[in-house]
């Protein structure tokens, strides 16, 4: 079963929700070619038929990365995932690693409350290494090429860190360099342990996390 639902409660910006790319016809064509058995496309009233919101409270230590910059976002994600899990009752739920923080938070909450198991799926990238995302549809060809170059630069940067002790200052300098070279606004560029998302100064068991704005479009990734 594949669910398609643009969830209003996880958008901290109403205009972002309204402008979020939707192409049901294209989605259904892809799913048909993949021989998916069922597609679940509920409307807002079906998901939120119960007025009782799931009370989600993130711990202070979890209010980092996107949780810090998009207040209420993950509370909305966990809320809708709880509702979908109750409705569908899946044994396994497949989630992508592009939003790695979301994956960890949902996994922690859902597996504690339900018998469903969260299965992580590798991020799918285009030929320029840019992570596939619905938001990419808002970018023109020039911006897509630029986003690909930024991705490659950060991948290369992380590889060069393999034999160094990583300091916040060193990463901050790289952040400023990328902002200047590509004329973008980076919300965060941080190295964190991929098991608990604690700040890390070692390459082992760590990922580089980034969120930035390219022509007002917010892109996230991790490497």
C-alpha positions as CSV (number, residue, x, y, z in Angstrom):
1,X,0.0,0.0,0.0
2,X,1.3,3.4,-0.9
3,X,-0.2,6.5,0.7
4,X,-0.3,9.9,-1.0
5,X,-1.2,12.7,1.4
6,X,0.1,16.2,1.6
7,X,-0.3,16.8,5.4
8,X,-1.3,20.3,6.4
9,X,-0.3,20.0,10.0
10,X,3.4,19.6,9.3
11,X,3.7,22.9,7.4
12,X,4.8,25.8,9.6
13,X,4.1,28.1,6.6
14,X,0.6,28.1,5.1
15,X,1.8,29.4,1.7
16,X,4.4,26.6,1.6
17,X,1.5,24.1,2.0
18,X,-0.5,25.7,-0.8
19,X,2.4,25.8,-3.2
20,X,3.7,22.3,-2.4
21,X,4.0,20.4,-5.7
22,X,1.2,17.9,-6.4
23,X,0.9,15.7,-9.5
24,X,-1.4,12.8,-8.7
25,X,-1.6,11.7,-12.4
26,X,2.2,11.4,-12.6
27,X,2.4,9.7,-9.2
28,X,-0.3,7.1,-10.1
29,X,1.5,6.4,-13.4
30,X,4.8,5.7,-11.6
31,X,3.0,3.4,-9.0
32,X,1.2,1.5,-11.8
33,X,4.6,0.8,-13.5
34,X,5.9,-0.4,-10.1
35,X,2.9,-2.8,-9.8
36,X,1.8,-1.4,-6.5
37,X,-1.3,-3.2,-5.1
38,X,-3.1,-0.3,-3.5
39,X,-2.9,3.4,-3.4
40,X,-4.4,5.2,-0.4
41,X,-5.3,8.9,-1.2
42,X,-7.3,10.2,1.7
43,X,-8.6,13.8,2.0
44,X,-8.0,16.0,5.0
45,X,-11.3,15.1,6.6
46,X,-10.7,11.4,6.4
47,X,-7.3,11.7,8.3
48,X,-8.5,14.3,10.7
49,X,-12.0,13.0,11.3
50,X,-11.1,12.8,15.0
51,X,-10.8,16.2,16.5
52,X,-8.5,14.8,19.2
53,X,-5.0,15.7,18.2
54,X,-2.2,13.3,19.1
55,X,-0.3,15.1,21.8
56,X,3.3,15.1,20.6
57,X,6.0,16.7,22.7
58,X,9.6,16.7,21.4
59,X,12.3,16.7,24.0
60,X,14.6,19.6,24.3
61,X,17.5,17.5,22.9
62,X,15.4,16.8,19.8
63,X,14.8,20.5,18.9
64,X,17.8,20.6,16.6
65,X,18.3,20.8,12.8
66,X,14.9,21.1,11.2
67,X,13.0,20.8,14.5
68,X,14.8,24.0,15.5
69,X,14.0,25.9,12.4
70,X,10.5,24.5,11.6
71,X,8.5,24.8,14.8
72,X,5.7,22.2,14.9
73,X,6.8,20.4,11.8
74,X,7.8,17.1,13.3
75,X,4.9,17.2,15.7
76,X,2.6,17.3,12.6
77,X,4.6,14.5,10.9
78,X,4.4,12.2,14.0
79,X,0.7,13.0,14.4
80,X,-0.2,12.1,10.8
81,X,2.0,9.0,10.9
82,X,0.2,7.8,14.0
83,X,-3.2,8.3,12.3
84,X,-2.0,6.5,9.1
85,X,-0.6,3.6,11.1
86,X,-3.8,3.2,13.0
87,X,-5.8,3.2,9.7
88,X,-3.6,0.9,7.6
89,X,-2.1,-1.3,10.3
90,X,1.1,-2.1,8.3
91,X,3.7,-4.6,9.4
92,X,6.4,-2.5,7.8
93,X,6.6,1.2,6.9
94,X,9.2,2.3,4.4
95,X,10.7,5.8,4.8
96,X,13.5,7.6,2.9
97,X,16.7,8.8,4.5
98,X,16.7,12.2,2.9
99,X,15.0,13.6,5.9
100,X,17.1,11.6,8.4
101,X,15.9,13.4,11.5
102,X,12.3,12.7,10.6
103,X,13.1,9.1,10.0
104,X,14.7,8.7,13.5
105,X,11.9,10.6,15.3
106,X,9.1,8.7,13.5
107,X,10.9,5.3,14.1
108,X,11.3,6.1,17.8
109,X,7.7,7.1,18.3
110,X,5.9,4.6,16.0
111,X,7.8,1.5,17.0
112,X,7.2,2.2,20.6
113,X,3.5,2.6,20.1
114,X,2.7,0.1,17.4
115,X,3.9,-3.3,16.1
116,X,4.9,-1.7,12.8
117,X,8.6,-1.7,11.9
118,X,10.2,1.3,10.2
119,X,12.4,0.3,7.3
120,X,14.9,3.0,6.1
121,X,15.4,3.5,2.3
122,X,18.5,5.1,0.7
123,X,18.1,8.5,-0.7
124,X,17.6,8.5,-4.5
125,X,19.6,11.1,-6.4
126,X,19.7,12.4,-10.0
127,X,22.8,12.3,-12.3
128,X,24.2,15.5,-10.5
129,X,23.9,13.8,-7.1
130,X,21.0,16.1,-6.1
131,X,18.5,14.3,-3.8
132,X,15.1,13.8,-5.5
133,X,12.4,15.9,-3.9
134,X,9.0,17.3,-4.8
135,X,10.4,20.8,-4.0
136,X,12.9,20.4,-6.9
137,X,10.0,21.1,-9.2
138,X,10.1,24.7,-8.0
139,X,13.6,25.1,-9.3
140,X,14.6,26.1,-12.8
141,X,17.3,24.3,-14.8
142,X,20.0,26.7,-13.7
143,X,19.1,26.3,-10.0
144,X,19.0,22.5,-10.3
145,X,22.6,22.6,-11.7
146,X,23.7,24.8,-8.9
147,X,22.0,22.6,-6.2
148,X,23.9,19.6,-7.8
149,X,27.2,21.5,-7.5
150,X,26.5,22.3,-3.8
151,X,25.8,18.6,-3.2
152,X,29.0,17.5,-4.8
153,X,31.0,20.1,-2.9
154,X,29.7,18.9,0.4
155,X,30.3,15.3,-0.4
156,X,33.9,16.1,-1.4
157,X,34.3,18.2,1.8
158,X,33.2,15.3,4.0
159,X,35.6,13.0,2.3
160,X,38.5,15.4,3.0
161,X,37.5,15.4,6.7
162,X,38.1,11.6,7.0
163,X,41.6,12.1,8.7
164,X,40.9,15.3,10.6
165,X,39.4,16.1,13.9
166,X,36.3,18.2,13.0
167,X,35.7,21.5,14.8
168,X,32.6,23.6,14.7
169,X,34.8,26.5,13.6
170,X,36.1,24.5,10.6
171,X,32.5,23.6,9.5
172,X,31.4,27.2,10.0
173,X,34.1,28.5,7.7
174,X,33.0,26.0,5.0
175,X,29.4,27.1,5.5
176,X,30.4,30.8,4.9
177,X,32.5,29.8,1.9
178,X,29.6,27.9,0.3
179,X,27.1,30.7,1.0
180,X,29.5,33.3,-0.6
181,X,30.4,31.1,-3.7
182,X,26.8,30.1,-4.5
183,X,25.0,33.1,-3.2
184,X,22.7,31.1,-0.9
185,X,21.5,31.2,2.6
186,X,22.4,28.1,4.7
187,X,20.2,27.5,7.7
188,X,22.5,24.8,9.1
189,X,25.5,22.8,8.2
190,X,26.4,20.3,10.9
191,X,28.2,17.0,11.5
192,X,26.2,14.7,13.8
193,X,26.2,11.1,14.9
194,X,23.6,9.2,12.8
195,X,22.5,7.1,15.8
196,X,21.5,9.8,18.2
197,X,22.1,13.1,16.3
198,X,24.6,14.4,18.8
199,X,27.1,16.9,17.5
200,X,30.2,14.9,16.3
201,X,33.8,15.8,15.8
202,X,34.6,12.5,14.1
203,X,33.7,11.2,10.6
204,X,32.9,7.7,11.9
205,X,29.2,7.0,12.5
206,X,28.4,10.6,11.4
207,X,26.6,12.4,8.7
208,X,26.8,15.9,7.4
209,X,23.4,17.6,7.6
210,X,22.4,20.7,5.6
211,X,19.4,22.9,5.0
212,X,19.6,25.9,2.7
213,X,17.5,28.3,0.6
214,X,17.9,28.5,-3.1
215,X,15.7,31.2,-4.6
216,X,13.4,30.9,-1.6
217,X,13.1,27.1,-2.0
218,X,14.2,25.2,1.1
219,X,16.3,22.1,0.4
220,X,17.6,19.6,2.9
221,X,20.1,16.7,2.6
222,X,22.5,14.5,4.5
223,X,25.7,12.7,3.5
